[in-house]
C-alpha cells in the first residue's frame, strides 16, 4: 500500500494529496486527491513444509476524488488515466518488482458522483489485484 501510494505521490499536483487511511478527511481545497487502501485478500499455501510459503492475492482500491464545475466525467477519466499511466510505467514496475510483487492487474474502474462533506465531486475508484508471496510466520515480509 505504501509503495503504491509513494508511486502515485509522484504525479504532478498529488504530492501531498495521496493518503493511506480510510478516514482521511478530504476538503475541496485538497482535490484532486487519492486514497490507497487494502481491500479483500485471498491467501493460499504454496508449500507443505514449515514455515510454508503463502500466495496472497490482495485487492488494492485507489479512491480518486476530483472536483470540476463542468465535464466531471472528463475529470474522472483524466484522473484514472494519470493513475494507471504512473502505476504501469517502467520505474513503478521496477519498484514493485524489487519489493516482491509478482503480478499486478487492473480489475475494475468505477465512476460516480459522490458527496464528501459539503462538496459534490467525482469519485473514480480503481481496483487492482496484486499478487505476492510471504512466509506464514512473516506475513509482512515479501519473498
Phi, psi and omega in degrees: 000310182296322179295317179293318177299320178297319177297314183290334177295344177282354177288132180306127179090358183246000189311316181255011184240030173242121187235154180241020179240131180302321187272009181297118182285136178250133176250160179306322181294340182274355186272147003286154181213162179226144168242134179246116189228147174281137175251217180291154182220125174257137183231134181222131177295139181251343180224165181257341180284161179256137355283134184278152177280134178243137175264127179252132170245103187253132171274128174245128180251125175255107181270110178263141178227131179225157174235135177210136179280335174222157176054052180300322179298320178297321179295320178293317179296320179295320179295316179299319179296318178299314181298310184293321178298317180292317183293326184260008175288155183305316180299320179294317179299318179297319178298312182291322177300317182295332178280343180109010177290123183274327181200150175216134182216139174285129182254331186194147170231125178244134179236137178196165170276143182221163175242127181232103188068236179264352186272138170262128185213174177268135177246125179231103184256127180249127178254126178250150169251122183239131181246135177207166181243146173220172167267148183299331182263007177215066188292348180264358182247115179283141179241000000 
